[in-house]
């Protein structure tokens, strides 16, 4: 049977391990959030550019005679 000191030591080791894992996960989450924000900003810029190009393309072309006439 484990002594109380051994149980406490195992619990402290478990808590220390879990704290380290939580810190690592938090760091990874922070990095992923930065990537998401960068991707969102790029998407916003691309959307604005696409809409601008789409508006330019909606202008009716001038009616002109083809050069071979």
Secondary structure as GFF3:
##gff-version 3
##sequence-region A 1 69
A	DSSP	alpha_helix	4	57	.	.	.	ID=ss1
###
